[in-house]
Amino acid sequence: MTNVWRMFFTTSAVLLGFLLLSVPFVEPGSATFVVSVASFVMLAIMFVASGAFIYVDWDPFDDLL
């Protein structure tokens, strides 16, 4: 299951990188800015959560198998 968390972590990191590269081209107060901030929040939560899951080596399906 750690491979899945690593995939989420890596994908979130790459998408956050692309989002940070687009910051200079987004006008504050526009609809694009709102979508960018919402995307940043969701990606940051996934990045931190998957990092925490990797750190504690959490397997949600451990009890089922």
Residue pairs with C-beta under 8 A, 6 or more apart in sequence:
1 58
1 59
1 60
1 61
1 62
2 54
2 57
2 59
5 50
5 53
5 54
5 58
6 50
6 54
8 46
8 50
9 47
9 50
9 51
9 54
12 43
12 44
12 46
12 47
12 50
13 47
15 39
15 43
16 40
16 43
16 44
16 47
19 36
19 39
19 40
19 43
22 36
23 36
26 32
26 33
26 36
27 33
